[in-house]
Amino acid sequence: MLPPKLRLKEEEQFQLNQLLKDYLKQTESNFALLINLDGYLIVSQGDTANIDLGALTVLSVGLFASAQQIAELIGEEDFKTFFYQGKKFNLHTSSIGNMAILLTVFEKTTLSIIRLFSKETCNAVRKIMMESENE
């Protein structure tokens, strides 16, 4: 469910879903979430059946906010991406301006593939979201 300040039309919602579907195909990731910076899930694609998406979105936004504070402490403007490596799964998060984050969970693909296609996907998402804000 989206907060009141971000209203997407049905066509924009469809476009975002299609972008994430394409992104999953390109990267062979397990799943991807588009989350606004208030912790609300915008769209998701992939195998999330056994995942508590509410908790995952809020915790991911908290991690992202913490990373931004660390960036400020060390004199960096911000961190656009971060990556966590686990024994089985890896997590990659990309900033989409001051609007949202793209969270990707993967196990079989490489980080370089994720970085390449997440940048393209984030740019496309940013364009859709900016057009929505301007309407």
N, C-alpha and C positions, 0 to 999 in steps of 0.2 A: 504494500500500500504506500502511495506517495504522499508526502506532506503537502499541505495546501499551496506552498509557494512554488512547487514544480508541477505544473499541469501539462501532461503530454496528450496530444490528440492520438486517436487510434492509429492513424497512419505513422506517426512518429514512434509509437510503441512498436508497431510492426517493423519499422526500419531498424530500430535498435535490436529487436529480437533477431532479425535477419543478419545483422552485423555480427552478433555474438555466435550465431550458428556457423557463419562463414569462418570466423576466427577459430572456433573449435576444430573445424575441418582442417584448416591450414596448419594449426599447431598440434593437432592430435592430443589436446588436453583433456582432462577428465571433466572439468566444468569451469565455467566463468560466470562471474557476477558483476553487474554494474550497480554500484551503490552510491547514493548521494552522501554528502558529507555530514548529514544528520543521522546516518545509520539506516536509512530506509533502502530497501531493495527496489531497484528500478526494473531490471530484467535479469533473468538467469537462463543459462543454457547448459545442458549436460546432465550428468548423473548426480543429482542432489537428493535422491530419495531418502537416504539415511543421514542427512545432514540437518542440523538445527540452523536453518538459514537466518533466523532472527538473531541468535547469539553470534553466529559467524559474521554477520554484517556489522553489528555493533562493535564487536571485538576488533574487526579489521579497521574500522574507522578510528578506533582508539589507538591501534598500532600506528596508523598513518599519522594521526595527530601527534603522537609521541615522537615519531621520526622528524616531523616538521620542527618540533621544539628542540630536538638535538641539533638539527641543522642550524637553527638560530644561535644556539649556544656556542657552536664552533665557528660561527661567522659565515656560514653558507646561506644563500638565499632560501633554498628549500631543496628537498630531495624529491625528484620526480618519480623514482621507482624504488622499490626494495624487494629483496629476495630472501626467502628462508628455505633451507635445504633440510629435509628429513630423511629418515632411512628409506621410506617408501615414497612419500609424496613431497612435492616442492610447492611453494607458494610464491607467486610473483604479483606485485601490486604496482599499478601505474596511475599516476595522477592525471586527471582530465581537467586541467585548469583548477579553478576554485569551485567546480561544480560537482565532481564525482570522482570515484576511483574504479578502476577495472581490476578485479581480483581474479587470478587464474590459478587453479590447482592442477598440477600435472605430475606424471611419473615417467613417461616413456620418451618424451621429446627433449630437446636440448634448450638450455637457457637462451642461446643465441637466436633460435627460432622464435621463442616466446617474445624476446625483445623486439625482433624485427616486426612481427605481425601485431604486437600490442601497440606499437607506435602508430602504425597505419590505422588500426581500429580506434584508438583513442582520438586521433585526428578526425575521423569520420563521426564518431560520437559527439565530439566537441561541436562540430558544425551543426548537427541536428539539434543539440541542446541549446545552442546560441540562437538558432532560428526560432525555436520554441519560446525562448525568453523574450525575443523581440516582437512577438505577436501579441 
